[in-house]
Amino acid sequence: MTRVYNFGAGPAMLPTEVMEIAQREFLDYRGMGASVIEISHRSKEFDAIINETDRLLVELAKIPKNYKILYVHGGAQMQFSAVPMNLITRNPDRKAAYVESGNFAKLAIKEACRYGTINVAASSETSNYDRIPELEMTAVDEKSSYLHITSNNTVYGTRWQRFPDTGNIPLVADMTSEFLSRELDISQFGVIFAGLQKNLGPAGLALVIIREDLLHYALPETPNLLSYKTYAEKHSLSNTNNTFAIYMMKLVLEWIKGQGGVTTLELQNEAKANLIYSAIDDSSFYQGTAEPAHRSIMNITFNLADSDLVDEFLSQALAHGLYALKGHRKVGGLRASIYNAMPASGCQTLVDFMNEFEKTHT
């Protein structure tokens, strides 16, 4: 078997060590004679798994005691509905503010409009989301129930380098494509949510971290399995949760701890990104699509000066074991997603290929 370097945006590659542990334990979890995917979510064995996942998250993300950890069905896009359903009545006028910085922010805005009055406080749509828009807090109604941002934009390759000070307005952040890739001050946020499929595990489940005082504003019509309060009160086990995804997340978190934690990974991620960005910037053959001051270290978007060569680049890259480098259809070109699990050797192999491809096509 030959493993490729998987640059896909998500579901993304997982650490090889994690996959190997899951493979060893899949048929017989720790001598039970049953797979972890078969055991009850109410068993003592799974209780140990979810409690250890909680503990590792608190340790690695430095989550304060006044926050709850939720494991929520439906992935990150389900939270586009859950966030307004759970927070919009924090102000009786049902107002919320959003920053439109890319495709997923736009989808979140569309969904939130079902539940209240949504103000787009800043947008970079006119520049095709090549940057994080300038946000002035004077543009945010002080009666807003919350301000929503997308901290890292997977499609367009941009991220918030510094987060806004929102005062008494809770800051809600979709961190799907960067959670645990850099150090954060969790206390800056009222809610953080992230789909697992980038840096945390398999697709289909979302992690939600919510300040406890925000658990009491759900709309009366909020379904039980979209209520953050239900998840908080039942330790995310009101019904049968995705136990295998939580197990896989625990393994990923153990791997992160073994790498030296988030601080170490952030330094590694910056070095990996700088390696590829340097190859782009030092060449007229390649062109970055995100404004340099706003570049993501998770998703690197670029194109070829001669866009007719993109298909050939992708074909030859795959032959070299470089998989899923095609850019999103809204941007085109190329995209290298280099989440925590992408080793530095994968980035170096990509840069070596880019240099060779340029030599043979100029």
C-alpha positions, 0 to 999 in steps of 0.5 A: 500500500502506498499512502499519498500526501492528502491536501484535501480540504476535508474530510482531511487526512488524519495522523497515520499513528491515529489511523493505526491505533484505530485499526488495531482496536477496531475489531476488539476494543481493549479486550472487550471482544467488540469494536468501539463502534459497536459498544453502547454510548452508556457503557462504562467504556464509552463513558471513559472515552468521552470523559478523557476527550473532555479532559484533553480538550480542556488541557490542550485548548485551555478551556476555562471552567465556565464553558461547556463542551458539546458534541453535536450532530450534523457537523458545522453547517448544522450550527448555522441554524443552531447558533441563531436558534440558541442565541438570537433571543438574547435580545428580545429584538432578535438581532444578530450581526455577521461578518461575511468573509467567504462562502461558509459565512454567506451560508451561515447568514442565509440560515440565520435570516430565518430566525431574526434580523441579521446585519452584515457588519462587514463583507469582502464579497466585492474583492471575491473574499481575498481578504478579511473585511475591515470591521468597525464595531460602530457598524454592529448594533449594540443590541445584537445578540451576538457577532458571528465570524468565520475565523478561517476561510477554507475556500478562499485561504484567508483567516482572522489574524486578530479577533475583534473586541466585541465588548458585551456582545458575545463573539461566535466563531466558526473555527472548523478549519483551524481549531487547535492549529494555533493558540487561542484565548477561549475567553474572547468567545461566547461560542466556538464551533468546529466540524471535526473533519479538518483537524479533529477527526471524521466528518459528521459531528461538530464540537461546540464550546459555549460559555455557560451563561449563553445556554438559556436563550433557545427559541421555544420551537428549538428541536431537542437535538438542536438545543445546546442546553440539552447537550450540556445537561446530558453530556451530549448523550441525550440520544445515541451520539456518534461514538466512533467520531468521539473516540477518533477525536480522543485519539487525535487529541492524544496525538496532538498532546504527544506532538507537544501541544498546540504551541508546537503545532502552531510553529510547525504549521507556520513553517509549513505554510511559509515554505509553500508561500515562499515558493509562490511568492518567489515565482512569476509562474505561480500566483497567490489568490489571498492578500498576503496580510490575510493568508491562512496557514491551513488552506493555501490557495494559488493559481498558475499564471497560465491557467491552461496548465492547471489540469496538467499540474494536477495530473502530474502532482497525483502521479507524484503522490500529491493528492486533492490539490484542485481549488474550490470551484468558486476560486479555481486554480489550486489549493493545498490544505495543510492541517495539523496532520500534514507532515513537513515532508508533504509540504517539501515534496509539494514545493519540490514538485512545483519547482520542477513543474515550473522548470519544465513549463517555462 
